[in-house]
Amino acid sequence: MFAKLSSEGFNSAFRRCVSTGSAKSIVSKARLIPTSALVFLGVAGVGLYSLDARSAINEYVWCPLIRWCTTAEQGHRLGINMLKYGLYPRAFGDHDDPVLEVKVFGKTMVNPIVMAAGFDKQGEAIDPLFQLGFGGVEIGTMTPEPQFGNPRPRFFRLPADDAVINRYGINSDGHIKILSRLRVRFEKYMSKANSCKDNNSFRDGKMLLINIGKNRDGDDVKDYLVGVERFAPYADALVLNVSCPSAPGMRDLQEGSVLTKLLTAVREERDRAQPELVDPSRKPPIIVKVAPDLSEKQIADIAKAAKKAKIEGILMSNTTVKRPSSLLTKGAVVGEKGGLSGAPLKEISLKSFRILRKYTKDSDLVLIGCGGIFSGKDAIEYAKAGATFVELYSSFAYKGTGLASKVKDEIVHELKKEGKTWMQIIGTDDTE
């Protein structure tokens, strides 16, 4: 009897719930639970997948989305901030195969892929870039006094060509502010018992390059000498920028006798310098960064100046002021003043690089290739033309944080097909 009454009472209560709509609400909410769980799992899965720098989603979704939402300069600043504050994918499982080793400047680099100057202009994202698999990071250009550079807008994308045009005009925080960042970083790693203290990257087999230049109204020689004095203690190599196309008068410094005077003075200052923070015998090598828009005679004069001044290396190249007819992008953006970089630069830069190689074969000068490198095959092409290592930047903006790892994987694949190492292919193509 009790069971019967309970059953009838339950049925009565259920009918009341139905009549008030409560049961419908409960059922509706119950149906939402699996959907919510699926959404949560989907979002979590996308997040976890995005954490791997090699994931296709970073190149094909997030990078295009950032480009769609921002101007070129806003996107650049966003990228630096994301790296600076740790909001970037990680290169999980990134391992440098021994075939990638590079012997250069008396050291061994674990791989030949270096982030070029112009990306981390103010030295804010050094360590995240190392963590993304680069064998070296070049920061700068640094000028003695802070300068804003050219008025905005000054950075433009050409997505159809995987290219950009920039006329930043060497915007710099100035030596003092950048030195304070480097000093903090130096003390941080010097205090760590397990950090590598054999170089200024504080990582085994990696190099920190510092790019120095001059202020617009600065002295053509003195500004560089001040840069050597101040940054030598923090650099594994010093790069002299004499080729920025959007800094008035800078490319005039590439003229033979002018360049010889500058490089000689810089090398002598480097030799006199006693870096206060490192072993004084560890003098950073001097590299000069030149333009691709040069005649053969001008390139020959640069090679002659570098040899006469007894510096250690030449980096070819900076951006180009040319606008190849092959550009797919049309309209006013192509006519913007500034230096073109990205995929279209490769043919121009590599042609000038091969000419430079012709005039430096009889020397110990280290040649570094830069311009239009998007793949392992691009990097190998530069190596066979004579590049000891290579630098890239624009491709990083288009391809995303996994680029260094992907390029290295492609290089290893190609080298193993040939049964050679990176060092064994340098200069094997003597095409001029």
VEXTORTI-535033 format. One record per residue (C-alpha): x, y, z. Coordinates in steps of 0.2 Angstrom, whole numbers. Layout:
VEXTORTI-535033
SITE    xx    yy    zz
SITE     X     Y     Z
...
***
This chain:
VEXTORTI-535033
SITE    xx    yy    zz
SITE     0     0     0
SITE    14    12     5
SITE    23     8   -12
SITE     8    11   -21
SITE     5    28   -13
SITE    23    33   -16
SITE    22    28   -34
SITE     6    38   -36
SITE    13    53   -26
SITE    29    53   -38
SITE    18    52   -53
SITE     7    67   -47
SITE    23    77   -43
SITE    30    73   -60
SITE    14    79   -68
SITE    15    95   -58
SITE    33    98   -64
SITE    28    95   -82
SITE    14   107   -81
SITE    25   121   -74
SITE    39   118   -87
SITE    52   113   -74
SITE    55    96   -82
SITE    57   103   -99
SITE    70   115   -92
SITE    79   101   -83
SITE    80    90   -99
SITE    85   105  -109
SITE   100   108   -97
SITE   104    90   -98
SITE   106    91  -116
SITE   117   106  -115
SITE   130    97  -104
SITE   138    86  -118
SITE   138   101  -130
SITE   147   112  -117
SITE   159    98  -114
SITE   163    96  -132
SITE   166   115  -134
SITE   178   115  -119
SITE   187   100  -126
SITE   188   108  -143
SITE   195   124  -136
SITE   207   115  -125
SITE   213   104  -140
SITE   216   119  -151
SITE   225   127  -137
SITE   236   112  -134
SITE   239   110  -153
SITE   244   128  -154
SITE   257   127  -141
SITE   268   117  -152
SITE   278   129  -163
SITE   278   117  -178
SITE   259   115  -178
SITE   251   121  -195
SITE   238   131  -185
SITE   251   144  -181
SITE   256   146  -199
SITE   239   145  -207
SITE   227   152  -194
SITE   235   163  -181
SITE   248   172  -192
SITE   235   176  -205
SITE   223   181  -191
SITE   236   193  -184
SITE   240   200  -201
SITE   221   203  -204
SITE   218   212  -187
SITE   234   223  -187
SITE   244   235  -197
SITE   262   229  -201
SITE   270   239  -187
SITE   256   234  -175
SITE   259   216  -179
SITE   277   218  -177
SITE   275   226  -160
SITE   262   212  -155
SITE   275   198  -160
SITE   288   206  -149
SITE   277   208  -134
SITE   270   190  -135
SITE   288   184  -135
SITE   293   196  -122
SITE   279   190  -110
SITE   280   171  -114
SITE   264   171  -124
SITE   271   160  -138
SITE   272   142  -144
SITE   286   131  -139
SITE   298   121  -150
SITE   295   105  -141
SITE   307    91  -146
SITE   318   103  -156
SITE   335    94  -158
SITE   349   100  -168
SITE   357    86  -179
SITE   376    85  -179
SITE   376    88  -197
SITE   370   106  -194
SITE   385   111  -184
SITE   395   126  -190
SITE   413   130  -186
SITE   414   149  -186
SITE   425   163  -177
SITE   433   149  -167
SITE   417   143  -160
SITE   404   129  -164
SITE   386   134  -168
SITE   374   120  -166
SITE   365   126  -182
SITE   367   139  -195
SITE   350   148  -194
SITE   351   165  -186
SITE   337   178  -183
SITE   342   194  -193
SITE   343   211  -186
SITE   327   222  -188
SITE   315   210  -179
SITE   321   212  -161
SITE   327   230  -163
SITE   328   234  -145
SITE   334   218  -137
SITE   318   213  -129
SITE   315   195  -135
SITE   333   187  -135
SITE   330   172  -125
SITE   313   167  -132
SITE   320   167  -150
SITE   334   156  -144
SITE   321   144  -137
SITE   312   144  -154
SITE   328   135  -161
SITE   339   148  -168
SITE   357   145  -168
SITE   360   164  -166
SITE   350   180  -163
SITE   355   197  -170
SITE   347   212  -161
SITE   347   230  -167
SITE   352   241  -175
SITE   357   251  -160
SITE   361   270  -161
SITE   370   280  -147
SITE   355   292  -144
SITE   337   287  -144
SITE   328   291  -161
SITE   310   288  -167
SITE   315   285  -185
SITE   304   289  -199
SITE   285   295  -197
SITE   272   282  -198
SITE   266   273  -208
SITE   283   265  -212
SITE   280   246  -213
SITE   270   238  -226
SITE   265   220  -230
SITE   265   212  -248
SITE   256   196  -243
SITE   254   190  -261
SITE   273   190  -262
SITE   278   184  -245
SITE   287   201  -243
SITE   287   218  -234
SITE   293   235  -237
SITE   300   245  -222
SITE   306   262  -220
SITE   308   262  -201
SITE   323   273  -202
SITE   332   264  -188
SITE   321   268  -173
SITE   331   264  -158
SITE   329   266  -139
SITE   347   271  -138
SITE   362   263  -130
SITE   359   267  -112
SITE   341   259  -112
SITE   347   244  -122
SITE   362   242  -111
SITE   352   241   -96
SITE   342   227  -103
SITE   358   217  -108
SITE   366   221   -91
SITE   350   213   -82
SITE   351   198   -93
SITE   370   196   -90
SITE   368   196   -71
SITE   353   184   -72
SITE   363   171   -81
SITE   380   174   -73
SITE   371   170   -56
SITE   364   154   -63
SITE   376   139   -59
SITE   370   129   -73
SITE   370   142   -87
SITE   384   142  -101
SITE   396   156   -98
SITE   407   153  -113
SITE   398   165  -123
SITE   385   180  -122
SITE   371   169  -128
SITE   373   160  -112
SITE   368   144  -122
SITE   380   130  -128
SITE   383   132  -147
SITE   373   148  -149
SITE   378   166  -153
SITE   372   183  -149
SITE   375   196  -162
SITE   373   215  -159
SITE   370   227  -173
SITE   377   244  -171
SITE   374   260  -182
SITE   374   279  -181
SITE   361   292  -177
SITE   355   303  -191
SITE   364   318  -185
SITE   378   308  -178
SITE   397   306  -182
SITE   400   294  -196
SITE   414   286  -187
SITE   412   291  -168
SITE   395   283  -167
SITE   401   266  -172
SITE   416   267  -160
SITE   405   271  -145
SITE   394   256  -150
SITE   410   245  -150
SITE   415   251  -133
SITE   398   249  -125
SITE   392   233  -133
SITE   408   223  -135
SITE   406   215  -117
SITE   389   208  -122
SITE   391   202  -140
SITE   398   186  -148
SITE   399   196  -164
SITE   397   215  -168
SITE   388   219  -184
SITE   390   236  -192
SITE   375   242  -202
SITE   381   254  -216
SITE   367   249  -228
SITE   350   254  -221
SITE   341   262  -236
SITE   329   272  -226
SITE   342   281  -215
SITE   348   296  -225
SITE   366   295  -230
SITE   370   278  -222
SITE   373   269  -238
SITE   386   282  -243
SITE   397   273  -230
SITE   399   258  -241
SITE   410   268  -253
SITE   428   260  -254
SITE   439   273  -245
SITE   426   279  -233
SITE   422   261  -228
SITE   440   256  -226
SITE   443   271  -214
SITE   427   266  -204
SITE   431   247  -203
SITE   449   250  -198
SITE   444   262  -184
SITE   431   250  -178
SITE   443   235  -178
SITE   456   245  -169
SITE   444   251  -156
SITE   438   232  -154
SITE   457   227  -152
SITE   459   241  -138
SITE   443   237  -129
SITE   444   228  -113
SITE   427   221  -110
SITE   424   223   -92
SITE   411   208   -90
SITE   421   194  -100
SITE   438   188  -102
SITE   447   202  -111
SITE   454   189  -124
SITE   437   186  -130
SITE   436   200  -143
SITE   419   200  -153
SITE   423   198  -172
SITE   418   212  -183
SITE   405   210  -197
SITE   400   223  -209
SITE   382   222  -216
SITE   380   228  -234
SITE   367   231  -247
SITE   362   220  -262
SITE   360   235  -274
SITE   378   237  -279
SITE   388   236  -294
SITE   401   223  -296
SITE   415   236  -294
SITE   407   242  -278
SITE   406   224  -271
SITE   424   222  -276
SITE   428   238  -266
SITE   419   232  -251
SITE   428   216  -251
SITE   445   225  -253
SITE   440   237  -239
SITE   436   222  -227
SITE   452   213  -231
SITE   463   229  -229
SITE   454   233  -212
SITE   456   215  -206
SITE   439   213  -200
SITE   431   195  -199
SITE   416   195  -209
SITE   403   202  -222
SITE   384   200  -221
SITE   375   201  -238
SITE   362   208  -238
SITE   351   221  -231
SITE   335   226  -240
SITE   333   231  -258
SITE   327   247  -265
SITE   322   238  -281
SITE   305   233  -286
SITE   306   217  -296
SITE   294   216  -311
SITE   289   199  -304
SITE   280   206  -289
SITE   262   200  -289
SITE   256   214  -277
SITE   250   229  -287
SITE   244   246  -282
SITE   251   261  -271
SITE   260   249  -258
SITE   273   244  -271
SITE   278   262  -274
SITE   281   265  -255
SITE   298   271  -251
SITE   309   259  -241
SITE   318   242  -242
SITE   310   227  -249
SITE   313   210  -240
SITE   305   193  -241
SITE   304   180  -255
SITE   308   193  -269
SITE   324   198  -261
SITE   332   181  -263
SITE   337   182  -282
SITE   344   199  -280
SITE   354   195  -264
SITE   360   179  -270
SITE   367   186  -286
SITE   376   200  -276
SITE   382   187  -264
SITE   390   176  -278
SITE   399   191  -284
SITE   405   195  -266
SITE   411   177  -265
SITE   422   179  -281
SITE   431   193  -273
SITE   434   185  -256
SITE   440   168  -260
SITE   458   172  -256
SITE   454   178  -239
SITE   448   172  -222
SITE   433   182  -222
SITE   417   174  -216
SITE   402   177  -227
SITE   385   177  -220
SITE   369   175  -232
SITE   353   184  -229
SITE   338   188  -240
SITE   322   178  -245
SITE   326   162  -235
SITE   310   153  -232
SITE   315   135  -233
SITE   330   123  -230
SITE   333   122  -249
SITE   335   141  -249
SITE   347   140  -234
SITE   357   127  -243
SITE   358   137  -259
SITE   367   151  -249
SITE   378   139  -241
SITE   384   131  -257
SITE   387   149  -264
SITE   399   152  -249
SITE   388   157  -234
SITE   395   150  -217
SITE   378   153  -209
SITE   362   162  -214
SITE   350   174  -207
SITE   331   177  -210
SITE   317   188  -203
SITE   303   192  -215
SITE   299   173  -217
SITE   297   172  -198
SITE   283   185  -199
SITE   274   175  -213
SITE   278   157  -207
SITE   277   159  -188
SITE   286   153  -173
SITE   290   135  -180
SITE   300   142  -195
SITE   318   139  -188
SITE   313   121  -183
SITE   305   117  -200
SITE   320   125  -210
SITE   332   115  -200
SITE   322    99  -203
SITE   322   102  -221
SITE   341   105  -221
SITE   345    89  -212
SITE   334    80  -225
SITE   343    87  -239
SITE   360    85  -232
SITE   357    67  -228
SITE   352    63  -245
SITE   368    70  -251
SITE   378    61  -237
SITE   386    78  -231
SITE   386    90  -217
SITE   383   109  -218
SITE   401   113  -217
SITE   405   101  -231
SITE   394   110  -243
SITE   400   128  -240
SITE   406   136  -256
SITE   404   120  -266
SITE   394   130  -280
SITE   406   142  -288
SITE   393   149  -300
SITE   396   168  -302
***
